[in-house]
């Protein structure tokens, strides 16, 4: 099944996009979020659902990096990119000197994304987490929190009154790597990149794949079957 078909399958199965929605896509500049923007631009050209969307980049580096290629990527698809400048990097690494910044970083970026989305009149935010992220989050919860849970393809953020969707849930990272090979990927300058608990879990799962090449596919099928039970999700 091609990547767009898997994208549409997730949208239909989990009711992620409905008529009249205005969706804010979080664009970090990585392969996942660039793929998400491209797939949404293709969905907009179909008659599957009548919706609108915009794209938001949370600039963690307060304008220190050139994001023009991301703007051009969006413009080539007829989309305006909204860039929100923040000092998140400075807060994490220079002020707080965080040794394990990922959780706080994610929370700060999501907070900025939700605020910008609401200002633009959006009722949903779309994130680029894919099937491998879904699997890895499950094993992280199991290994480090003694819980059987992972994130949800669709969740409602009560405090901010906005929905959060993840339409790449059926898509594997390897598919995204191939699909996005010609996209202007913004290399993550974060010093914690590739040195996280998630990377440790990713490396561990790679060892299981040496035993059974279908290991991740099998886990994804099992987890998505369990996903019919709402209490399985962490609500992230």
N, C-alpha and C positions, 0 to 999 in steps of 0.2 A: 504494500500500500504506500503510495507516494506521500510525502510530508504534508502537503496541503489537505489531502483526504483525512489524514490522522488529526490534523488541526480542526477540521470541520466536524469530525466524529466526536471529539471532546466537547466542542461547543454545543452540539445537539444533545449528546448524552447527559451532560451536566447542566444544561440550560444556562450557558455562560454569557451568551449575547442574545438580547431580546429586542424586538421592535421598539424604537424610541430611545434606546440607550445612547448615552454619550460616554465614551470610554477614554480614559487617560492611560496611554502606554508608557511605562517607565523604560527609558532608553539609557542604559549605562554606556553603550558603545561596544559591548562584548558581542560575541557571536550569537548568543541566545536572544538578547533583546533586539538585535538587528534583524534576526530571523522573524521574531514576533511582529515587528513593524512591517516587514515585507509581506508576511502572510495576511495581516490585517488589511493592507492596501489591496491585496488580491480579493479578499473577502468582500470589501466595499464595492468591488466591480461586479459582484454577482447579485442575484435576486434572492439569495438564501435568507437574508434578514436585512431589515431597514434600520441602520444605526449610523452614528457619527463617531469619530474618534479624533484625538489629538495626541501629540507625542511630547513628553516632558523628560528632560535630562537634568538630574540633580548634580551640579558641578561641585564636587567635594573640595576642589582646589582653588576656589575663589578666582577663577579666570586665568590661572597660571598656565593652563594647557590649551592648545589650539583644538577647538571642537568643530571647526569649519567643515570638515569632511562629513561629520554627522549631519550637519545642517544641509549639506549638498545631497546626501543620501535621501533625506526626507523630502527635500524639494523636488528631486527627480521623480518622486512618487506622488507629487502634488500635495505634500503635507507640510505644515508649518511646525518647526521645532521650537519649543519653549525651553529656554535654558535658565535654571534657577541657581544662581551663584550662592555658595555657602562656604563656611570655614570648617567643615566637618573634619577634614584631614588635620588641620592645625589643632583643633580641639582634642582629637584622639591621640595624636603622636607628640605634639609639642607642649600642650597644656596638661593633659591628663597622663601622658606617657603610658598609654595602655599597652600591656603585654599581650593581651588576648582581646583585640578590638572588634572582632567580627560581629558579635551580638549587638553591641552598642552602635556600631556603624550601621548595621542593617536597620535598627530601630530609628536612628536619626534620619537616615535617607528615606525610609518609608514615611516618617512623619512629615518631611518636607514634600514628598510626592503627594501625599493625601491632601495637604494644605493647598498646594498648587492646583490639584485636580478639582477641588471644591471651588476655588476661585474661578476656574474656567467652566464651571457649571456641569461637571462630570458626576455621574452617579456610580461609576465603577472605575477601578484601576486594574490594569492587566500587567502581570509580571511574567518574566521569561523563564521560569523554572520548568525543566523538562522531566522526562521519565526517570533519568538517572538521578536527578536531584531528589525526586520522590522516594526512590529506593534508598539513597544515601541518608536522607533525613530519618527514615525508618530505623536504619541500623545505628545511627547516631543516638536516637532516642533510646534504643535498646541497650546500647553499650554504655552510655554515659548518664542516662536518667532512669534506667530500669522500667521503661515504658514501651508498650507496643502502640506506637502512633506515628503519624507523619502529617504533612500539611494537606489541606483540602483544595481540590480544584476550584471550589466556590465557597467563599466565606463572607459573612457580614460583620463588619467592624462596628460594633455597637456604639463605641465612644465617638466615632467620627461619622456614623450614619452613611457609610459607603461600602459597596461590595468590592471584594478582591477576587480576581479570576486568574487562573493559570491554564491557558488553552494548549500548552505544549506537553501536557501530561502523558500523551501516548507516544511522544516522539523521543527517540534515543539521542544521546549526545553525539554519537558517531554520525547520525544522519544530519544533524545540525552543522557539524564540522564540514561535511561535504557540501551542504546546501549553501553555506555562507562563505565559501572559499574566495569569492571575488568581492566580498563586502569590505568596507573600510573599517576594519576592527581597531578599536582604540585599546592599546595595550595597558593593562591595569598597572599603575606605578606604585600600588600599595605594597609596603615592605612585608606585609603578612601574607601576600599572595603565595600560594603553594606551600605554606607553612602553617596549616590549620588542622583542626580535628577532622574537618570534612575531607581534607586531602589524605589524612591517615586512613579514614574509612574507605575512601576511593581506592587507595593502594591495597588495602586488605581485600576488598571485593575483587580486585584484579587477580589476586591469587586464587580465589574460588573459580574464576573464569578459566584458569589454566586447567582445572579439574573438569569443568563442564562449561563449554563455550556458550551454552544457552542459559547459564545461571541467572544473569540479570533479566533476561526476557521472562523466565519462569517466575522470578520474584515479582516483576511488574504485573504479570497476569494475576498472581495471587493477591497482591495488595489492592489492585483495582477491583477485584471481586469483593474483597473486604470493605472497600470504600462505599459500598451500598449502606453500610452501618455508620451513621453519623458520629457515634461516640468513638469511632476508631481514629478520627482526625484530631490533630493537636489544636486546630483552630488558628493556625498561624497565618 
